[in-house]
Amino acid sequence: MNDSSPSPKAQPQGSIHERLTRGRRRQILLTVAIGTFMAPLDSSVVNIALPTIGAHFDATLAVVEWVIMAYLLMISSLLLIFGRLGDLYGHKKIYISGFVVFTIGSLMCALAPSITLLILFRGFQAIGAGMLMAMGPAIITDVAPPSERGKFLGVIAVSVSIALTAGPVVGGLLTDHFGWPSIFFINIPIGILVSILAYRVLPDSGGRQAQPFDLKGAVTAFLALAFILIPLSYTEKLGWKNPYILGALAAGLGLLLFFIYLESRIRHPMVDLTLFRNRLFSMGNLSALLNYMAMFSVILIMPFYLQQLRELSPSQAGLFLIPTPLTTMIIAPLSGAVSDRVDTRYISSLGMAVTTLGLWLLSGLKADSPVSMIVASMVVVGIGSGMFQTPNNSAIMGAVPVNRRGIASGMLAIMRNLGMVLGVAVSGAIFSSRRAYLTELFASQGLAGLELKSQAFTGAMNITFMAGVVIAGIGIVTSLIRGCAAAK
C-alpha cells in the first residue's frame, strides 16, 4: 500500500551534490550547522537562567521548569510531522520557515509579561527549532557527496557539542550582564541573517506536492508522542506506579498502535513503515535511542554529584561537565571522516563500547575520588559519543531513498529526544528510589550525618550508572547486528 518510489519531480534530488561547487557545499554546511547549533543552544542557555527567570516571575521550580519542558516536548512531538512536510514541500522551505518561526518565537519569549505566556511562547519557539532539527541531516545528506557524507555530518555533530558546551557559559554571561531576556534577544539578529543566507545558498530540494499530507497520521502521531513523553517527564516526581502516569502511557501506546494501523492502510502515509524493514535503518535508530539514554544518565546525575556531594559551585561543576561535549566535538568529525572509508557499523559499535567503559568508570566514583578520575571518565564518555553518533547517523541517512530523507532525519531526531527523556526518567527513577532505600538501610545500621549522605548517594549513583552500562551494552549489540551501509 505504501508508495515509496520517487515521483518524477523528486527524481533530480539524488544528483543535487553533483550540481554544487565545493565552495557552495561549504556555505550550505555552515548554514545548516548554525541552525543545528541554535536549537540545542537555546535549551542549554535557558537552563542556566531558570533560577533568575523563576525569581523574576516569583514562580516555583515546578512551574519554571516548564520553560524547558515545553520546548523539548513540543520539538519531540512535531519532528516526524516536519520531516514529512520537508519530503512533500522541500527541505529548504521548511528549514527557512523554521528560522522565521524560531526568530519570532525568541522575540515573543523576550517580551513575555508572565511565566504562563513565557511557557506558551517557548512552545511556539520550539515549532521553529523542530523544523531546523528535522531538516538539518536531510539537507546535508542531499548536498554531500556520498564519499564525504560522514565528514559533513561530523561537522553537524560538532555544532551540537559546541552548543552544549557553550550554552551554560553564554547563558550565564548574558543573564548576569544584560538580564534573562537577552538570552532570547540574541537569537533575533542571528535568525534574520541566517534566514537570508539560507534563502540564498540552500538548493531547492524539490518536493512531492502532488501527494496529500497525512493529517490523520500527523495528529495521531503528535498525540501518541505527547501522551508518552509528558508522563515520562513526571515519573521522577510521581513514580512509575502513579495511576495517572500509567494511564497516560497506556493511552500513548494505544495511540501509537493506532498510528501504525493507519499508516499501513493509506497510499501516502506520513511515515513509510517499509523503512523499518531495512535492518540498518531500524537498528541504527534503536542504537541511537540507547546511546542517548545512556548519555543522559550522566547529564542528569553528574551535576548532583558535583554540587551536592562534592559541594562545588555551579560554575566549578560546569567545568567538570565540559570534557564530555568538548571531546565529542574533537572526535565526531574524525570518526565521520573515517566512516566514509570504513564500515560504519564497526566504528559506531566501538564508540558504544567506549561509552560503556566510560559509564563503568563513573559507576566507581566515590565522595573522595580524585579529580583526575572524574575528568578521565568524562573524557572516555565523550570519546565514545563522538565515535558512535556520526557514523551511525551517516549510515541511517544513507540507508533510505532520496524522497524519504526528511522523515528519516525527523525519525533520527525523535530517537535523540526520546532517548533524552527516557534517560532522565529511567536514571532519575533508579537514583531516587535507590537513594531512599539506602538512606533508610544505612540509618538503621547506625550511620548518620555526612557519612550517611555520602554512602547513600554514591550507592545510588553507582547502581544508576551500572544501569547505563547495561543500556549501552545492549546498544553495542544492536549496532553490530544492523548490517552494512550498502546504500550511500
N, C-alpha and C positions, 0 to 999 in steps of 0.2 A: 504493500500500500504506500510506502514512503517513496517519494521521488527525490533521489539524491543526485541525479545526473545533472551536470551543469547545463543551463539554458544557453542558447546562442549568445545572448547578451553577456552572460557571465564568463564565457569562454576565454576572452582575452586576459582575464585576471592572471592566469598562470604564467604569462610572459611579462608581467609588469617590470620585474627586476632586469630583464633584458633590454628594456627601453630606457633605463635610467643610467646616467653617468655616475661614476664613483662619488663625485662631489655632491650630486643631488641625493644620493642614498645617505650620505653623512648628514646632510641637512634634515632629511626625514628622521634619521635616527635621533638627532638632537631634539627635534620637535616632540617625538614620542617619549623620549627619555624625560623631558621636562614634565609632560603630562603624567607619566608614571611616577615621577618624583613628587608631584603636588598632592596626589590623593593620600598616600601614606604619611607624608609630611604633615598634612593638616590634622591627621589623627594624633600623631606623636607630639606636635606642637601644643595642641589643646590639652593634652594630658597634664602637662606641667602647669597650665594656667587654671586648672579646675578649682584649686583652693581659693584663688583670687576671684574667680567668677562666682563661686559659692558665697564668698563674703560680700561681694558687691550686691548680689540679689538677696542676701540673707536666706540662702537655700541650704537645705540639709544635703549631706553626701548622697543619700538615697535618691534625691531629686537631681542634683547636679551631675551625677554620673550618666544620666540620660543624654547629656550633651555629647557623650562619646557613643553610648549605646544606640541612639537614634541614627547616628552616622553609619555605624558598622552594620546594623540590622537592615537599614534601607538599601545600602550597597549590596549586601549579600542576597537580598530578596529580588533585586532587579537585574542582576548580572546576566542571567540567561535571556531575559527579555531583550536587553540591549545587544547581546551577542547575535540574536536572531534578526533584530532590526538592522544591524550592520550588514548581515548577509543579504537582506532584502533590498536595502536602500543605499548601500555603500558605506564602507568603513570610514571614509573621510567625512561624510555628512554627520554621522553620529559622533565622531571624535570632536569636530568643531562645535557641534551643538553641546557636547559635554563641557567644553571650556566656557562657553557662553553661560550655561546654567550654573556652573561652578562659580564663576565670577560674580554673577548676580546674587547667588546664594551667600557668597562671602560678604558682600555689601549689606545684605539683609541681616546677617549674623552680627556684624559690627555695630549696626544701629538698633539691635533688638532692645526694646524697653523693659522686657521682663524675661524671667527664666523660662516661662512657658513658651513664649514666642521664639526665644533663642533655640530651644529644643526643636520646635517646628521648622525653623529656618535651617537648622542643621540637617534635618531630613531632606529639605529641598536641595541644599548644597550637595548632599550625598547622591542625589539623582545625577548631577553632573559628574561627580567623582566616579560613579559607577560606569558611566559612558566611557570615560577615559580609561579606566581599568579594563573594561571588557574589550575595547578596540586595540589597545596597545600591541599585544602579541600578534594579533591578526594582521595589523598593518606591517609590522616588522617581517612576518612570515611572507607577506605579499612582495615586499621590496628587496629582501635579502636574497642573494644567490644561495642555492642550497649548500654550497661549499663554505658559506660564511654565516649561515643562519645561527649556529651556536654562538659565534662570536658576537653577533648583533644582540641576541637575547641575553648574552652575558653582560653587555653594557646596560640593558634594561634592569637586570638583577642588581647591578651596581647602583643604579639610581635609587632603587628601593632601599638598599643598605645605607646609602648616604642620607636618605630621608630619615630613616630610623635613628641614625647616629646623630644627625644634626638637629633633629626636631626638639629634643629637650633643651639643648643649648640655645637655639634660636628663640624658642618659645619663652625661655627664662629671661633672656636679654630684652626681648620686646615687651614682655609683661612688666618687668622691673622699670624700664625707662619710659615706656610710652602707654602703658595700660593694656588690659586684656583685649580691647577692640582692635589693637594694632596687629594681633595675630591673624585677623581676618582682613583688615585693610591692605596688608602686604600682598594679598593674593590678587587684588584688583588690577594694578598695573601689569603684573606678570600675565594674568589671564588675558588681558586685552592684547598685549604684544604677541603672545604665543598663538592666540586665535588668528591674528593677521598672518603670522608666519605659517601656521598650519594651512590656511587657505591658499597661500602662495606655493608651498613646497610639496604638500601631500598629493600623491596621484589619485585620480578618480578610480576607485576600485570597482566601478560599475554598480551592480546590484541586480536584484531579481524582482523588480517591482510588479511584474505580471503575476506573481504568486500572492495570494491573500495572506494577511497576517493572522496567525492563530490566536485570536483574542481569548477564546475559552481556555486554551492551554496556558496562555500567559497569566490569566487571572488565577487559575488553579495552581500553577507553579508558585506564584507570589504568595498565595495564602498558605500553601504547604510549607514553604520555607519560613514564613513568618511564624506559623504555629509550632515549628520545630525550634527555630533559633531563639525566639523570645523566652520560652520557658527554660531553655538551656542557660540563658543569661541569669536566671534566678535560682538555679539549683544550689549554688554555694550558700545562699541565704535561707532558702526554704527547705532544701533537702530533696533527694531523689524520690522520697516516698510521699511527698505532698500531693494530695488528690488533684489540685489544680495543675501541677506540673505534669502528672501522669495523664490527665485528661487532655491537656493541650498537645502533648507529644503524640498521644493516640490519634487525635484529630489530624495532626500534621502528617503522620504516617499514612492514615487513611486517604487524605487528600493526595499524597504522593502516589499511592497505588492507583487512585482515580486518574491522576495526570498521566501515568504510564498507559492506562487503558485508553484514554482519549487519544494520546499521541500515536498509538499503534493502529488507530482506525480512521485516520484522516489522511488525505493525499499530501497536504503540505503542512506537516507538523512543525511546531516551534523547535523541538529537539528531535533530530533524526535518530531514533533508537537503534538503527542499524550500526551507528558508530560504535556502540558498546560491544558489538560482535568482534570488533577489532581488539585483540587482547592487548596490543601495545597502547591503544587509547584508554581502555578501561583500567588496566593495571597501572598505567602511568598516572592516571588521575587518583586512583586509590593510594598509590605510593605518595603522591603529593599531599593528600589528606593526612596520612600517617606522619609524614615529616613535619607538617605544621602543628599537628597535635603534640608531638614530642618537643618541638622547639618552644611552644608556648607554655609548657610546664616550667621551662627555665625563665621565660619572660615574666611569668606570674610570681614564682616563688623567690627568685634571687633578690628582688628589691626588699622583700620582707626579711630575708636572712641578713642582708647587709645593714638594714636600718634598725630592725627590732632586736636582732641577736648580737650583731657586731656593733650596734649603736653608732653607725656612721651618719653623717648629714646627708640630705638628699643629693647635694652636689657631689659629695665624695662617692656615694653609692652609684651615681650616674657614671662616674669614671670607670668603675668596675664593670659596668654593663657595656661599655663601648667596645671592648675587644671582640665580641662576637660579630656584630654587624661590620666592624672595620675589617676583620679577617675575611668575612664573606665578600666584602667589596673587592678585596685583592684577589681572592681565589676564583670567584664566579666567572670573570672574563677569561681567565686561563683555562678553566675546565670547559668553558664554552668553545674556545678555540680548539682544544684537544678533541672535543666531542665531534667536531666537524671531520675528523680523520679516523676516529676510533669508535667502535660500537658504544653508543651512549649508555647501553644497559650496564656495562661493567663500571663505567665511571660513576654513574649515579648510585649504583649499588654499593660501590666502595665509599662514596660520600655518606650514604645512610649508615654504613658500618662505622665510619669515623664519628658520626653523630652519636651512635650508640655508645661508643667508647667515651665520648665527652660526657654523656649523661651518667655513665657508670662512675666516672671520676667525680662528678658533682655529688653523687649519692654518698660519697665517703667524707664529705665536708663535716667538720665539727666547729664548735664555737670558737676554738683557738687555732683553726687551720691556718697555715702560713699564707700570706698574700700571694706568693708565687704559685701556690697550688690553685687558688681561686682563679687567677689570671690564666694560668695554663689550661685549666679545664674549660674556661670560656672560649679560649682561642681554639681548642680542639673542636668544640661545638660549631664555631664559626667556619672552620675548615670543612667540616662535614657538610654544613649547609651550603657553602659555596660550591662544593664538588657535586652535590646532588641536584640542586634546583635548575641550573642552566641546561645541563644535558637532558634532564627529564622533560623540561618544558619544550626543548627543541624537538625531542622525539615525539611528543604528543602533537605538537603543531604540524609536524611533517607527516603524521600518520593519517590526516584527514583530507578529503577532497578540497580543492580550492574554494568551492562555494559553501563550505561548512566551517571555514576558519574562524568566522565571527562567533559562532556558537561554541566552537572548541575553545576559543580564547575565553569566552564567558564561563564555560564549564571549569576551566583551569582556575579562574579567579574565584569561582564558587568553592572549589576544593580548598583554596587557600583560606578564605574567610570562614568556611565551615570548620576547617582544622583549627583555626584560631579560637573560635567559640567553644568547640569540643575540648580543645586542650585546656582552656581556662576552666570549663565546667568540671571535667574529669579530675584534673590535678587539684583544683580548689576543693572539690568534694573529698578526695582522698586525704589531702593535707589537713583539712578542718576536722574530719571525723577521727583521723588517727591521732592528731594532737590532743583532742578532747579525751580520747581513750587513754593515752599515755600519761596525760596530766593526772587523771584520776588514779591510774595504776601506781605511778611513782609517788603520789601523795600518800597512798595507803601504805607504801613501804617506808615512809618517814622522810622523804625528800621534801625540801621547801625552798622558797626564795629563788635566787638566781640559778641554783643547781637544778631545781625542778623545771624552771623555764627552759634552761639550756637542753636538758635531756629530752623533754617532751618535744621541743621544737626540732632538734636535729633528728630525732627518731621519726617524726612525721615527715620531715623533708627527705630523709633518706629513702623511705618507702615510696614517696611520691616520685622521686627521680628514678627509682627502680621500675616503677610502672611505666615511666617514659622509656626506659631501656627496653622493656617488653614491646612497647608500641613501635619503637624504631627498629627493633629486631624483626618484627613482622614485616616492616617496610623493606628490609633487605630482601626478604623472600619475594614479596610482590614485585619489587623492582627487577629481580633476576628472572622471574618467570614470564615477564611481559612480552618477550620476543624481541626480534631485531627491528631497527628502524629502517625498514625496506623502502618506505616512501619518503623521498626528500625533495 
